[in-house]
Amino acid sequence: MTADAVLSRELNSLHEELSTSHRKRRSPHPGDGSASGAKAAPAAMSKDATEEQQLSGEFGDFVHVIKEFVEEAEKGVSSHPAASVIGAMVIGIMIGRLLVRR
């Protein structure tokens, strides 16, 4: 499905942006920090790096779960196309009626 390809592309793009941000934070910047703040900076950077690694891992898990969900939905729709179309029509009618009432 094209929606699956678009969703997958968007999720991969977000993952790449997060990885790029992670790499930029890990690279040392010359001239940053003073002599007194030099000892505190590694502790703060390691805490940030740990949090970012945890976030990156959670995001990777999220991407995996979304891909599995889309694959399962595709299997369900392809195995029961008539029921899927009827269900989509019923949901569309319900949403249309809810929006008209407002």
MOPAC internal coordinates of N, CA, C and O (Angstrom, degrees):
PM7 1SCF
backbone

  N    0.0000 0     0.00 0     0.00 0    0    0    0
  C    1.4559 1     0.00 0     0.00 0    1    0    0
  C    1.5241 1   109.71 1     0.00 0    2    1    0
  O    1.2310 1   120.76 1   -31.16 1    3    2    1
  N    1.3047 1   116.14 1   148.84 1    3    2    1
  C    1.4640 1   120.11 1   178.88 1    5    3    2
  C    1.5110 1   111.26 1   -70.41 1    6    5    3
  O    1.2310 1   120.14 1   146.72 1    7    6    5
  N    1.3346 1   117.33 1   -33.28 1    7    6    5
  C    1.4616 1   120.15 1   178.96 1    9    7    6
  C    1.5193 1   110.28 1   -63.24 1   10    9    7
  O    1.2310 1   120.10 1   142.35 1   11   10    9
  N    1.3258 1   117.40 1   -37.65 1   11   10    9
  C    1.4542 1   121.78 1   178.28 1   13   11   10
  C    1.5190 1   110.29 1   -64.10 1   14   13   11
  O    1.2310 1   120.07 1   137.83 1   15   14   13
  N    1.3158 1   117.47 1   -42.17 1   15   14   13
  C    1.4615 1   121.48 1   179.88 1   17   15   14
  C    1.5221 1   110.58 1   -65.48 1   18   17   15
  O    1.2310 1   120.33 1   137.78 1   19   18   17
  N    1.3186 1   116.98 1   -42.22 1   19   18   17
  C    1.4660 1   120.87 1   179.87 1   21   19   18
  C    1.5203 1   110.30 1   -65.35 1   22   21   19
  O    1.2310 1   120.56 1   134.46 1   23   22   21
  N    1.3369 1   116.53 1   -45.54 1   23   22   21
  C    1.4633 1   120.95 1   179.65 1   25   23   22
  C    1.5180 1   110.45 1   -62.26 1   26   25   23
  O    1.2310 1   120.45 1   135.95 1   27   26   25
  N    1.3052 1   116.74 1   -44.05 1   27   26   25
  C    1.4551 1   121.20 1   179.31 1   29   27   26
  C    1.5260 1   110.92 1   -62.46 1   30   29   27
  O    1.2310 1   120.38 1   137.35 1   31   30   29
  N    1.3454 1   116.87 1   -42.65 1   31   30   29
  C    1.4631 1   121.21 1   179.08 1   33   31   30
  C    1.5317 1   110.74 1   -63.21 1   34   33   31
  O    1.2310 1   120.35 1   137.70 1   35   34   33
  N    1.3294 1   116.94 1   -42.30 1   35   34   33
  C    1.4655 1   120.56 1   179.85 1   37   35   34
  C    1.5287 1   111.05 1   -65.08 1   38   37   35
  O    1.2310 1   120.36 1   136.38 1   39   38   37
  N    1.3338 1   116.92 1   -43.62 1   39   38   37
  C    1.4589 1   120.47 1   179.41 1   41   39   38
  C    1.5251 1   111.11 1   -64.10 1   42   41   39
  O    1.2310 1   120.17 1   138.85 1   43   42   41
  N    1.3143 1   117.28 1   -41.15 1   43   42   41
  C    1.4640 1   120.46 1   177.36 1   45   43   42
  C    1.5246 1   110.93 1   -64.89 1   46   45   43
  O    1.2310 1   120.24 1   141.87 1   47   46   45
  N    1.3203 1   117.14 1   -38.13 1   47   46   45
  C    1.4585 1   121.08 1   178.25 1   49   47   46
  C    1.5260 1   110.72 1   -63.30 1   50   49   47
  O    1.2310 1   120.55 1   135.67 1   51   50   49
  N    1.3312 1   116.56 1   -44.33 1   51   50   49
  C    1.4678 1   120.45 1   177.69 1   53   51   50
  C    1.5194 1   110.95 1   -62.75 1   54   53   51
  O    1.2310 1   120.45 1   139.51 1   55   54   53
  N    1.3275 1   116.74 1   -40.49 1   55   54   53
  C    1.4538 1   120.83 1   179.26 1   57   55   54
  C    1.5349 1   110.76 1   -63.74 1   58   57   55
  O    1.2310 1   120.04 1   138.96 1   59   58   57
  N    1.3296 1   117.52 1   -41.04 1   59   58   57
  C    1.4584 1   121.28 1   177.77 1   61   59   58
  C    1.5255 1   111.44 1   -64.71 1   62   61   59
  O    1.2310 1   120.29 1   139.33 1   63   62   61
  N    1.3343 1   117.06 1   -40.67 1   63   62   61
  C    1.4650 1   120.50 1   178.49 1   65   63   62
  C    1.5245 1   110.76 1   -63.38 1   66   65   63
  O    1.2310 1   120.39 1   138.83 1   67   66   65
  N    1.3253 1   116.87 1   -41.17 1   67   66   65
  C    1.4502 1   121.07 1   178.83 1   69   67   66
  C    1.5280 1   110.30 1   -65.35 1   70   69   67
  O    1.2310 1   120.12 1   138.47 1   71   70   69
  N    1.3083 1   117.37 1   -41.53 1   71   70   69
  C    1.4666 1   121.45 1   178.49 1   73   71   70
  C    1.5203 1   110.73 1   -64.50 1   74   73   71
  O    1.2310 1   120.10 1   138.30 1   75   74   73
  N    1.3257 1   117.41 1   -41.70 1   75   74   73
  C    1.4626 1   121.35 1   178.63 1   77   75   74
  C    1.5264 1   110.55 1   -63.02 1   78   77   75
  O    1.2310 1   120.93 1   136.72 1   79   78   77
  N    1.3121 1   115.82 1   -43.28 1   79   78   77
  C    1.4648 1   120.26 1   177.67 1   81   79   78
  C    1.5207 1   110.36 1   -61.78 1   82   81   79
  O    1.2310 1   120.66 1   139.76 1   83   82   81
  N    1.3101 1   116.33 1   -40.24 1   83   82   81
  C    1.4558 1   121.20 1   179.57 1   85   83   82
  C    1.5273 1   110.62 1   -63.58 1   86   85   83
  O    1.2310 1   120.45 1   135.44 1   87   86   85
  N    1.3403 1   116.75 1   -44.56 1   87   86   85
  C    1.4606 1   120.66 1   179.33 1   89   87   86
  C    1.5228 1   111.46 1   -64.07 1   90   89   87
  O    1.2310 1   119.99 1   141.57 1   91   90   89
  N    1.3283 1   117.62 1   -38.43 1   91   90   89
  C    1.4660 1   120.63 1  -179.61 1   93   91   90
  C    1.5225 1   110.57 1   -65.80 1   94   93   91
  O    1.2310 1   120.22 1   142.11 1   95   94   93
  N    1.3113 1   117.18 1   -37.89 1   95   94   93
  C    1.4648 1   119.71 1   179.98 1   97   95   94
  C    1.5169 1   111.74 1   -71.35 1   98   97   95
  O    1.2310 1   120.14 1   149.94 1   99   98   97
  N    1.3231 1   117.33 1   -30.06 1   99   98   97
  C    1.4567 1   120.51 1  -178.06 1  101   99   98
  C    1.5208 1   111.80 1   -77.19 1  102  101   99
  O    1.2310 1   119.66 1   151.57 1  103  102  101
  N    1.3331 1   118.25 1   -28.43 1  103  102  101
  C    1.4544 1   120.19 1  -177.50 1  105  103  102
  C    1.5244 1   109.45 1   -72.08 1  106  105  103
  O    1.2310 1   120.42 1   -47.30 1  107  106  105
  N    1.3337 1   116.80 1   132.70 1  107  106  105
  C    1.4704 1   120.08 1  -179.02 1  109  107  106
  C    1.5228 1   110.96 1   -73.05 1  110  109  107
  O    1.2310 1   121.36 1   -36.47 1  111  110  109
  N    1.3039 1   115.00 1   143.53 1  111  110  109
  C    1.4608 1   121.34 1   178.09 1  113  111  110
  C    1.5229 1   107.64 1  -106.42 1  114  113  111
  O    1.2310 1   119.01 1   -62.40 1  115  114  113
  N    1.3224 1   119.49 1   117.60 1  115  114  113
  C    1.4606 1   120.93 1   179.46 1  117  115  114
  C    1.5152 1   111.01 1   -65.54 1  118  117  115
  O    1.2310 1   121.51 1   -42.69 1  119  118  117
  N    1.3404 1   114.71 1   137.31 1  119  118  117
  C    1.4551 1   119.54 1   177.59 1  121  119  118
  C    1.5144 1   113.34 1    87.23 1  122  121  119
  O    1.2310 1   119.67 1   177.08 1  123  122  121
  N    1.3239 1   118.24 1    -2.92 1  123  122  121
  C    1.4587 1   119.65 1   178.00 1  125  123  122
  C    1.5234 1   109.19 1   -82.32 1  126  125  123
  O    1.2310 1   120.75 1   -45.51 1  127  126  125
  N    1.2981 1   116.18 1   134.49 1  127  126  125
  C    1.4683 1   120.74 1   175.78 1  129  127  126
  C    1.5117 1   111.20 1    86.62 1  130  129  127
  O    1.2310 1   121.87 1   -23.68 1  131  130  129
  N    1.3154 1   114.02 1   156.32 1  131  130  129
  C    1.4480 1   119.96 1   178.65 1  133  131  130
  C    1.5201 1   108.65 1  -105.84 1  134  133  131
  O    1.2310 1   120.48 1     1.19 1  135  134  133
  N    1.3305 1   116.69 1  -178.81 1  135  134  133
  C    1.4540 1   120.72 1  -178.80 1  137  135  134
  C    1.5263 1   110.69 1   -66.10 1  138  137  135
  O    1.2310 1   119.75 1   142.53 1  139  138  137
  N    1.3388 1   118.08 1   -37.47 1  139  138  137
  C    1.4602 1   120.65 1  -179.37 1  141  139  138
  C    1.5224 1   111.62 1   -73.56 1  142  141  139
  O    1.2310 1   119.79 1   149.98 1  143  142  141
  N    1.3178 1   118.01 1   -30.02 1  143  142  141
  C    1.4552 1   121.29 1  -178.94 1  145  143  142
  C    1.5135 1   113.02 1   -89.98 1  146  145  143
  O    1.2310 1   120.24 1  -179.84 1  147  146  145
  N    1.3358 1   117.15 1     0.16 1  147  146  145
  C    1.4564 1   120.52 1  -176.84 1  149  147  146
  C    1.5216 1   112.25 1   -66.51 1  150  149  147
  O    1.2310 1   120.08 1   145.57 1  151  150  149
  N    1.3332 1   117.45 1   -34.43 1  151  150  149
  C    1.4628 1   120.38 1  -179.33 1  153  151  150
  C    1.5178 1   111.36 1   -75.55 1  154  153  151
  O    1.2310 1   119.91 1   144.93 1  155  154  153
  N    1.3094 1   117.77 1   -35.07 1  155  154  153
  C    1.4639 1   121.51 1  -178.17 1  157  155  154
  C    1.5240 1   111.60 1   -77.12 1  158  157  155
  O    1.2310 1   120.07 1   152.65 1  159  158  157
  N    1.3169 1   117.47 1   -27.35 1  159  158  157
  C    1.4580 1   120.85 1  -176.90 1  161  159  158
  C    1.5286 1   112.81 1   -63.46 1  162  161  159
  O    1.2310 1   118.55 1   134.23 1  163  162  161
  N    1.3529 1   120.37 1   -45.77 1  163  162  161
  C    1.4668 1   118.65 1   179.74 1  165  163  162
  C    1.5213 1   112.89 1   -61.32 1  166  165  163
  O    1.2310 1   119.76 1   143.38 1  167  166  165
  N    1.3208 1   118.06 1   -36.62 1  167  166  165
  C    1.4643 1   120.73 1   179.25 1  169  167  166
  C    1.5241 1   110.29 1   -65.90 1  170  169  167
  O    1.2310 1   120.77 1   136.77 1  171  170  169
  N    1.3302 1   116.13 1   -43.23 1  171  170  169
  C    1.4626 1   119.61 1   179.11 1  173  171  170
  C    1.5182 1   110.39 1   -67.45 1  174  173  171
  O    1.2310 1   120.05 1   140.24 1  175  174  173
  N    1.3434 1   117.51 1   -39.76 1  175  174  173
  C    1.4552 1   120.77 1   179.79 1  177  175  174
  C    1.5252 1   110.59 1   -66.51 1  178  177  175
  O    1.2310 1   120.12 1   140.78 1  179  178  177
  N    1.3493 1   117.38 1   -39.22 1  179  178  177
  C    1.4615 1   118.75 1  -179.69 1  181  179  178
  C    1.5189 1   110.28 1   -68.07 1  182  181  179
  O    1.2310 1   120.08 1   144.07 1  183  182  181
  N    1.3202 1   117.45 1   -35.93 1  183  182  181
  C    1.4677 1   120.76 1   177.33 1  185  183  182
  C    1.5321 1   109.61 1   -66.17 1  186  185  183
  O    1.2310 1   120.65 1   135.85 1  187  186  185
  N    1.3451 1   116.36 1   -44.15 1  187  186  185
  C    1.4650 1   120.69 1   177.72 1  189  187  186
  C    1.5223 1   110.85 1   -63.20 1  190  189  187
  O    1.2310 1   120.89 1   137.81 1  191  190  189
  N    1.3281 1   115.91 1   -42.19 1  191  190  189
  C    1.4642 1   119.93 1  -179.57 1  193  191  190
  C    1.5245 1   110.52 1   -64.31 1  194  193  191
  O    1.2310 1   120.31 1   139.59 1  195  194  193
  N    1.3253 1   117.01 1   -40.41 1  195  194  193
  C    1.4614 1   120.71 1   178.65 1  197  195  194
  C    1.5206 1   110.64 1   -64.36 1  198  197  195
  O    1.2310 1   120.69 1   134.77 1  199  198  197
  N    1.3219 1   116.28 1   -45.23 1  199  198  197
  C    1.4649 1   119.99 1   178.79 1  201  199  198
  C    1.5281 1   110.94 1   -63.25 1  202  201  199
  O    1.2310 1   120.75 1   140.40 1  203  202  201
  N    1.3232 1   116.17 1   -39.60 1  203  202  201
  C    1.4599 1   120.32 1  -179.22 1  205  203  202
  C    1.5304 1   111.15 1   -69.04 1  206  205  203
  O    1.2310 1   120.30 1   142.12 1  207  206  205
  N    1.3309 1   117.02 1   -37.88 1  207  206  205
  C    1.4639 1   120.35 1   176.44 1  209  207  206
  C    1.5235 1   110.49 1   -65.07 1  210  209  207
  O    1.2310 1   120.77 1   139.50 1  211  210  209
  N    1.3243 1   116.13 1   -40.50 1  211  210  209
  C    1.4564 1   119.95 1   177.58 1  213  211  210
  C    1.5253 1   110.31 1   -63.73 1  214  213  211
  O    1.2310 1   120.25 1   135.72 1  215  214  213
  N    1.3190 1   117.13 1   -44.28 1  215  214  213
  C    1.4591 1   121.52 1   178.07 1  217  215  214
  C    1.5211 1   111.06 1   -62.92 1  218  217  215
  O    1.2310 1   120.55 1   138.25 1  219  218  217
  N    1.3220 1   116.55 1   -41.75 1  219  218  217
  C    1.4558 1   120.66 1   178.22 1  221  219  218
  C    1.5256 1   111.11 1   -62.89 1  222  221  219
  O    1.2310 1   120.25 1   138.72 1  223  222  221
  N    1.3204 1   117.13 1   -41.28 1  223  222  221
  C    1.4606 1   120.99 1   177.21 1  225  223  222
  C    1.5166 1   112.09 1   -64.13 1  226  225  223
  O    1.2310 1   120.71 1   137.42 1  227  226  225
  N    1.3338 1   116.26 1   -42.58 1  227  226  225
  C    1.4599 1   120.37 1   178.41 1  229  227  226
  C    1.5257 1   110.76 1   -65.43 1  230  229  227
  O    1.2310 1   120.45 1   141.22 1  231  230  229
  N    1.3229 1   116.75 1   -38.78 1  231  230  229
  C    1.4596 1   120.33 1   178.62 1  233  231  230
  C    1.5197 1   110.55 1   -65.71 1  234  233  231
  O    1.2310 1   120.34 1   139.59 1  235  234  233
  N    1.3318 1   116.96 1   -40.41 1  235  234  233
  C    1.4545 1   120.97 1   176.49 1  237  235  234
  C    1.5245 1   111.48 1   -61.07 1  238  237  235
  O    1.2310 1   120.88 1   138.69 1  239  238  237
  N    1.3388 1   115.92 1   -41.31 1  239  238  237
  C    1.4705 1   120.33 1   176.72 1  241  239  238
  C    1.5254 1   110.40 1   -63.58 1  242  241  239
  O    1.2310 1   120.79 1   138.96 1  243  242  241
  N    1.3341 1   116.10 1   -41.04 1  243  242  241
  C    1.4626 1   120.90 1   179.71 1  245  243  242
  C    1.5212 1   111.09 1   -62.18 1  246  245  243
  O    1.2310 1   120.76 1   136.27 1  247  246  245
  N    1.3256 1   116.14 1   -43.73 1  247  246  245
  C    1.4674 1   121.09 1   178.33 1  249  247  246
  C    1.5224 1   109.86 1   -60.73 1  250  249  247
  O    1.2310 1   120.62 1   136.57 1  251  250  249
  N    1.3263 1   116.43 1   -43.43 1  251  250  249
  C    1.4618 1   120.90 1  -179.96 1  253  251  250
  C    1.5262 1   111.00 1   -62.54 1  254  253  251
  O    1.2310 1   120.03 1   135.84 1  255  254  253
  N    1.3157 1   117.54 1   -44.16 1  255  254  253
  C    1.4712 1   121.55 1  -179.79 1  257  255  254
  C    1.5219 1   110.51 1   -64.38 1  258  257  255
  O    1.2310 1   119.83 1   138.18 1  259  258  257
  N    1.3308 1   117.93 1   -41.82 1  259  258  257
  C    1.4672 1   121.24 1   179.38 1  261  259  258
  C    1.5282 1   110.17 1   -63.27 1  262  261  259
  O    1.2310 1   120.30 1   136.43 1  263  262  261
  N    1.3349 1   117.04 1   -43.57 1  263  262  261
  C    1.4630 1   119.87 1   179.11 1  265  263  262
  C    1.5263 1   111.10 1   -62.15 1  266  265  263
  O    1.2310 1   120.41 1   138.15 1  267  266  265
  N    1.3376 1   116.83 1   -41.85 1  267  266  265
  C    1.4688 1   120.21 1   177.93 1  269  267  266
  C    1.5261 1   110.62 1   -62.93 1  270  269  267
  O    1.2310 1   120.48 1   138.70 1  271  270  269
  N    1.3462 1   116.70 1   -41.30 1  271  270  269
  C    1.4570 1   120.93 1  -179.89 1  273  271  270
  C    1.5251 1   111.07 1   -62.05 1  274  273  271
  O    1.2310 1   120.65 1   135.79 1  275  274  273
  N    1.3253 1   116.37 1   -44.21 1  275  274  273
  C    1.4680 1   120.62 1  -179.86 1  277  275  274
  C    1.5285 1   110.04 1   -64.94 1  278  277  275
  O    1.2310 1   120.02 1   139.01 1  279  278  277
  N    1.3239 1   117.57 1   -40.99 1  279  278  277
  C    1.4638 1   120.45 1   178.59 1  281  279  278
  C    1.5242 1   111.41 1   -63.31 1  282  281  279
  O    1.2310 1   120.39 1   136.26 1  283  282  281
  N    1.3306 1   116.87 1   -43.74 1  283  282  281
  C    1.4673 1   120.57 1   178.38 1  285  283  282
  C    1.5267 1   110.87 1   -64.63 1  286  285  283
  O    1.2310 1   120.06 1   140.99 1  287  286  285
  N    1.3262 1   117.49 1   -39.01 1  287  286  285
  C    1.4604 1   120.80 1   178.17 1  289  287  286
  C    1.5240 1   110.28 1   -64.20 1  290  289  287
  O    1.2310 1   120.53 1   138.73 1  291  290  289
  N    1.3230 1   116.58 1   -41.27 1  291  290  289
  C    1.4660 1   120.18 1   177.69 1  293  291  290
  C    1.5210 1   110.98 1   -61.16 1  294  293  291
  O    1.2310 1   120.57 1   137.18 1  295  294  293
  N    1.3289 1   116.51 1   -42.82 1  295  294  293
  C    1.4665 1   120.42 1   179.44 1  297  295  294
  C    1.5262 1   110.26 1   -63.08 1  298  297  295
  O    1.2310 1   120.42 1   137.68 1  299  298  297
  N    1.3332 1   116.80 1   -42.32 1  299  298  297
  C    1.4593 1   120.61 1   179.49 1  301  299  298
  C    1.5126 1   112.48 1   -64.49 1  302  301  299
  O    1.2310 1   120.53 1   137.89 1  303  302  301
  N    1.3088 1   116.60 1   -42.11 1  303  302  301
  C    1.4673 1   120.66 1  -179.68 1  305  303  302
  C    1.5231 1   110.35 1   -68.40 1  306  305  303
  O    1.2310 1   120.38 1   138.88 1  307  306  305
  N    1.3250 1   116.88 1   -41.12 1  307  306  305
  C    1.4663 1   118.54 1  -178.73 1  309  307  306
  C    1.5257 1   112.06 1   -71.26 1  310  309  307
  O    1.2310 1   120.05 1   151.51 1  311  310  309
  N    1.3311 1   117.50 1   -28.49 1  311  310  309
  C    1.4638 1   118.72 1   178.86 1  313  311  310
  C    1.5344 1   112.24 1   -82.75 1  314  313  311
  O    1.2310 1   119.68 1   155.53 1  315  314  313
  N    1.3297 1   118.21 1   -24.47 1  315  314  313
  C    1.4707 1   122.35 1   179.10 1  317  315  314
  C    1.5291 1   110.31 1  -134.97 1  318  317  315
  O    1.2310 1   119.49 1  -110.83 1  319  318  317
  N    1.3276 1   118.59 1    69.17 1  319  318  317
  C    1.4707 1   119.97 1  -174.39 1  321  319  318
  C    1.5282 1   113.64 1   -66.70 1  322  321  319
  O    1.2310 1   119.88 1   141.08 1  323  322  321
  N    1.3167 1   117.83 1   -38.92 1  323  322  321
  C    1.4692 1   119.93 1  -178.26 1  325  323  322
  C    1.5248 1   110.45 1   -65.38 1  326  325  323
  O    1.2310 1   120.44 1   134.06 1  327  326  325
  N    1.3152 1   116.77 1   -45.94 1  327  326  325
  C    1.4645 1   120.40 1   179.45 1  329  327  326
  C    1.5300 1   111.11 1   -62.70 1  330  329  327
  O    1.2310 1   120.34 1   143.44 1  331  330  329
  N    1.3184 1   116.95 1   -36.56 1  331  330  329
  C    1.4624 1   120.82 1   179.50 1  333  331  330
  C    1.5227 1   111.46 1   -66.46 1  334  333  331
  O    1.2310 1   120.57 1   137.23 1  335  334  333
  N    1.3110 1   116.52 1   -42.77 1  335  334  333
  C    1.4700 1   120.58 1   179.69 1  337  335  334
  C    1.5245 1   109.95 1   -66.39 1  338  337  335
  O    1.2310 1   120.31 1   135.87 1  339  338  337
  N    1.3203 1   117.00 1   -44.13 1  339  338  337
  C    1.4697 1   120.32 1   179.45 1  341  339  338
  C    1.5192 1   110.33 1   -63.78 1  342  341  339
  O    1.2310 1   120.21 1   137.38 1  343  342  341
  N    1.3280 1   117.21 1   -42.62 1  343  342  341
  C    1.4651 1   120.79 1   177.88 1  345  343  342
  C    1.5146 1   112.01 1   -61.29 1  346  345  343
  O    1.2310 1   120.60 1   137.69 1  347  346  345
  N    1.3094 1   116.47 1   -42.31 1  347  346  345
  C    1.4656 1   120.62 1   178.87 1  349  347  346
  C    1.5253 1   111.24 1   -64.41 1  350  349  347
  O    1.2310 1   120.67 1   140.46 1  351  350  349
  N    1.3359 1   116.32 1   -39.54 1  351  350  349
  C    1.4676 1   119.69 1   178.49 1  353  351  350
  C    1.5320 1   110.65 1   -64.90 1  354  353  351
  O    1.2310 1   120.08 1   136.87 1  355  354  353
  N    1.3302 1   117.46 1   -43.13 1  355  354  353
  C    1.4657 1   121.26 1   179.96 1  357  355  354
  C    1.5295 1   110.27 1   -62.68 1  358  357  355
  O    1.2310 1   120.39 1   135.98 1  359  358  357
  N    1.3051 1   116.87 1   -44.02 1  359  358  357
  C    1.4689 1   120.19 1   179.07 1  361  359  358
  C    1.5256 1   110.22 1   -64.14 1  362  361  359
  O    1.2310 1   120.01 1   139.30 1  363  362  361
  N    1.3311 1   117.59 1   -40.70 1  363  362  361
  C    1.4685 1   121.02 1   177.90 1  365  363  362
  C    1.5183 1   112.08 1   -62.60 1  366  365  363
  O    1.2310 1   120.48 1   138.28 1  367  366  365
  N    1.3285 1   116.68 1   -41.72 1  367  366  365
  C    1.4721 1   120.49 1   178.02 1  369  367  366
  C    1.5157 1   110.30 1   -64.17 1  370  369  367
  O    1.2310 1   120.48 1   136.72 1  371  370  369
  N    1.3373 1   116.68 1   -43.28 1  371  370  369
  C    1.4716 1   119.84 1  -179.92 1  373  371  370
  C    1.5241 1   111.21 1   -62.77 1  374  373  371
  O    1.2310 1   120.07 1   135.43 1  375  374  373
  N    1.3110 1   117.48 1   -44.57 1  375  374  373
  C    1.4679 1   120.64 1   179.41 1  377  375  374
  C    1.5241 1   110.16 1   -64.49 1  378  377  375
  O    1.2310 1   120.31 1   138.67 1  379  378  377
  N    1.3279 1   117.01 1   -41.33 1  379  378  377
  C    1.4615 1   120.60 1   177.65 1  381  379  378
  C    1.5158 1   112.35 1   -60.08 1  382  381  379
  O    1.2310 1   120.57 1   137.75 1  383  382  381
  N    1.3154 1   116.52 1   -42.25 1  383  382  381
  C    1.4751 1   119.47 1   179.94 1  385  383  382
  C    1.5187 1   111.30 1   -68.89 1  386  385  383
  O    1.2310 1   120.25 1   142.76 1  387  386  385
  N    1.3198 1   117.12 1   -37.24 1  387  386  385
  C    1.4699 1   119.82 1   178.36 1  389  387  386
  C    1.5153 1   110.75 1   -65.12 1  390  389  387
  O    1.2310 1   120.01 1   140.87 1  391  390  389
  N    1.3257 1   117.59 1   -39.13 1  391  390  389
  C    1.4557 1   120.63 1  -178.82 1  393  391  390
  C    1.5306 1   111.72 1   -72.02 1  394  393  391
  O    1.2310 1   120.08 1   147.91 1  395  394  393
  N    1.3108 1   117.46 1   -32.09 1  395  394  393
  C    1.4667 1   120.72 1  -179.69 1  397  395  394
  C    1.5278 1   110.47 1   -70.22 1  398  397  395
  O    1.2310 1   119.69 1   146.24 1  399  398  397
  N    1.2969 1   118.19 1   -33.76 1  399  398  397
  C    1.4701 1   122.00 1  -178.06 1  401  399  398
  C    1.5177 1   112.41 1   -66.47 1  402  401  399
  O    1.2310 1   119.06 1   156.89 1  403  402  401
  N    1.2794 1   119.39 1   -23.11 1  403  402  401
  C    1.4739 1   121.24 1  -176.60 1  405  403  402
  C    1.4564 1   109.55 1   -80.45 1  406  405  403
  O    1.2310 1   120.10 1   180.00 1  407  406  405

